């Protein structure tokens, strides 16, 4: 039987049905009505997890960004952000280059290709892998032909005012908007902001994401750019934060028109499971 992940406490489960707002045929969306305005109506029954694969992915193995200047990139990510260099390589992105110089042992690089495809990118450059404090990896590709001004993130108002100098206005949203690095505590976030400012990096004030009632902190963060104009963020989901210990999932399901996959459409007799964090807040 499909598990129901019901957001909110028992007192929040007496919900009104909002007429005429069914996002998918056959799915009746229940929403809690708060306040006097229709805009305050929010979906409450969100399916948090579903299937045996839940929890098997434990983190990010590695992320890759482009840089125009690897020396500049290393000095920024190693010396300013504190990431540890664990692998360096220089190769061509052809099948032969990946097999011989980068030592790829499987996939299309394991055998000679019949010829370049319509989407083959012929680039010769360096790659450096860095290790983050939790063992996850981050990597830079160096490509001299990479655009000098990458597309700005969609929420570019959050980044420093220098964005017009280092970014271009995107003609459409990109596949990857920005990367956010994690620090464990809010105090680390404050420290890193001051540290980057001391390194001459333009950094705005710390911003916070809160729930619908502006009570519980979700994520605190600040935004900046690397030397190649890639938009970055350092954030904290502080598990020891008092404001997170009383986090109410029902106040953070704020999308009034959730996609069908998020809607808990299981039968009413299914046993509800309270929404929860994978790593619960520390006491």
PyMOL commands that set and color helices and strands:
alter all, ss='L'
color gray80, all
select helices_A, chain A and resi 10-12+38-40+70-80+95-100+107-110+156-158+163-166+186-198+242-245+249-251+260-262
alter helices_A, ss='H'
color red, helices_A
select strands_A, chain A and resi 4-6+16-17+30-32+42-43+62-67+84-92+124-131+137-142+179-182+207-210+217-225+231-236+272-274
alter strands_A, ss='S'
color yellow, strands_A
deselect
rebuild
show_as cartoon
